[in-house]
């Protein structure tokens, strides 16, 4: 009986391991099989993928990332997003994760696209979950990446905002991005936990990033899972325009879903992931 118990404990230690504490991220590896890297969206830790990885780790080796400044990972100096990208690329090469699939939500999907455009032959596939090559172009009329700076009135206001005001804004954002209320509260807590400088300056890094022309450099298959709220017609137009130069792509639309598809349409999301990881 004691020997059986020790074998069970040993198997658990092998299947779930914190591989590396990098200044730019922490990563947990779960399961065995072909490597799949999971990148969370902005302000979210790797816990975002908890239910997804619980299922997919039965078939794949899942590398689940939490980026610096979010979750329990200490913040790093800016520029935040370029450092994240550089260190994750180094991790993939050092661990010899040949032909890994990249799965990313929102910011994580944009990061996956950036990595694929930089070194397309290194990866097998990208699955981008409600992610765009250029987020700033959607949010800003007359978008000009060079005009976006760290020091601006909005950033200063965000950095000086008290916790109660910040939480009130986070509650509004979460209600717009997903439907289940218990999930909204969870995401609000993650946003409150985030390092404030990372929250402000890291988002500026994301807004400045324009990968629309770089999509032409990606030769591997890219699967895009897009939320349709608030308007499927507008969403389709945006995705067709932003991914116009990406040749090898498939876009699937999650009806009646807001930004966090894994929370609004979990069965649909899991079906899409399983089919497209095969």
N, C-alpha and C positions, 0 to 999 in steps of 0.2 A: 504493500500500500504506500509506504514511504517513497519507494522508488518511482511509482506512478505519479505521485504528487510532484516530485522533483522534476520529472519529465514534462509535466504540464506547465510548471513555472518556467522551465527553460524554454519551452516553445513560445510562451508569451513574451519573454524577453527578446527572443529572436524576431518575432513578428512585429513588435512595436519598439522602435528605437529612435532616440534623439541622436541623429547622426553627427550634427555639427552645429556649434554655436558661432556663427559668423557675425561680425559687427553689423552687417547689412541685413541679416535675417536669421531666423531659426528655422529648422526643418525637421520634421518627424517622418520616418519611413515606416510604412505599414504594408504587410502582405508580400507576396512573391509573384514573379512573372515579368512581363514586359514593363519597363518603367513609364510611369505617367506622373507628370509634375502638375500640382494643383496650386494656382495662384489666387488668393482672395482679392476682393475688391477693396477700394479705398477705405481706410480706417478699420477694416475687418481683419481679425486674426485667421489663422488656418482652421479654427473651429467652425468657420462658415461651411466647410466641406465635411463636417462630421458624419452626417447621415449618408452622404454620397460615398465617402471613403469606406464606411462600414460595410457597404455592399460591394464596391468595386475592388476592394483589397482582397476579396476571395479569388480574384482572377489576375490582378495586376499588382506590381510593386509601386505603391503610391507614395510620392514625395510631397508632403504637405507643408507649405511655406507660410510663415508669418514675417512680415517685413518690419524693419527697424522703425520704432516710434509707435507701433501698434501692438495690441495684446500686451504681453509682458516683456517684449523686446526693447531694450534701451534705444533711444534716438541716436541718430548720427548727424554729422554736419551736412548742410546742403552743398552742392546740388544732390538731392535725395534720390530721385528716380534714375538718373544715369549711373549712380553707384550701385543701386539695386540691380540694374540690368547687367552691369559689368561683373558683379560678384556671383549672380546666378549663372551666367554663362561660364564663369570659371568653375563653379561647382559641377556643372554638367560635364565639363571636359575632365576635371580631376577625378570624378567618380566613374568616368568612362560609360556614361549613360547613352549608349549608342542608339540612335533613332528613337529617342523618347518622344512621347506625345505630350503636348503642352495644353493644359486645360485652365482657362482663366476667366474670371468674372469681372466685368467692368474694367477697372484699372488693370487687373490681372490679365484680362484678355488683350488689352492694348500692349502690355509688357510682352506677352507671348508673341504678338504680331511683330513687335520691334526686334525680338530675338530671332524670329524666323527670317525677317528681312535682312538681318545682319549676317546670318550664317545658315542659309536655307538647307544645306546638305547635312547639317548636324541633327536635324529633327525629322520625325516621321509624319507628324500631323499637328495641326492646331485646332482646338475647339474653343472658340471665343463665345462666351456667354454674355449677351447684351453688351458688347464692347465695340468701340469704333476706332479707326485709325487716327482721328483728330476730334477730340472732345470739344476743344475750344471753338471750332468752327460751328458747332451746333448751338453753343451758348452765346456767342458774340457775333453780332452783325459786323460786317467789314473786318473780319478776323485778320489779325496781323500778329504773328507769334513774336516778332521782334519788339513789339510795343508793350508786351506783357512783362512786368518787372516784379521782383520780390517786394520792393518798397512801394506801396500804393495805399490810397486811403482805405480801401476795403480790407487789406491785410492788417493794417494798423488797428482798425476797428475790431477785427476778429481776435487779434492777439490781446487786446485790452478788455474784451468782453468777459463779464463775470459768469460764474458757473451756471447760475439760474437762467440767464439769458441764452447762454450757449445750449443748455439742455432744451429750452423751449424751441429753439430753432431746429435742434436735432430731432425733436418729436415731430415737428411738421415735415421734415425731410423724410423720416422713416415712414410716416403715414402715406406719403406719396409714392414711395419706392416698393412697398409690399402691402399685402392685404391682411394676413394674420396678425392680430394685435400682440400676441405673445412674442412673435418674431420682431415686431416693431420695437418692443421694449428691449429685446436682446441687442438689436443693432444700436439703439440709443445708448445702451450701456457701453458698447464697444467704442462709440464715438466719444463718449465722455472719458473713457480710459486713455484715448489716444493722446500722445504728446502734442501739445497745442502748436508748437513751431512746425512740427512735421505735418500736422493737419493743414496748416495755412500754406507753408512754403512747398510742401510736397504736392499739394494740389496745383500750385502754380507750375511746377515742373510738368504735370500732366497736361495742363492747358496749353503750355508752350510746345508740346510735342505734336508734330504734324507728319504722319506717316503715309498720307494718301498717295504720294508719288512712289514711296518705297514699296508699296504693294506689288509693283511690277517685278520686284526682286524675289518674290516668294514663289517657288516652284512646287512645293509640297501641297497636298490637299489641305484646305481650310474649311472647317465647318463652323457656321455662324448660327447661334441660337438667339433669336431676337424677340424681345418682349413687344407686344402690340399696343399697350396702353401709352398714351391716351387715344391715339389714332393710328390704326394699321396703315392707312393710306400715307400718312406723313412718315411713319417709320420706314415703310418700303422705299419711299423716295430717298430718304436720308441714307439708308444702307446701300441702295443701288448707286448713289452718287459717290459715297465715301469709298466703296470697294470697287469702283469702276475699273481700276487697273489690275485687280487681282484676278488672274485667269482661272485658277483651279479652286473654285469655291462652290459651296452649297449653302443656301440660306434657308433656315426653317423658322417659322414664326409661331410663337407661343401665344395662342389666342387668350384673351382675358387675363393676361399676365402683366404685372408691373416689373420693375427693374430686377428684383430678386426672383428669378424664375424658379430657382430651387425651392423657394418657399411658397410661391403662388401656384405652381404647376409641378409638384415634385414627381408625380408618376410619369408625366410627359417628359420631363427633364431626364429622369433615369433611363427611360426607354431610348431617348436620343443618344445619351452617352454610351449605353451598351452597344447600340447598333453601330455607332461611328467609331468606337474603339476596336471593333473586331478587325 
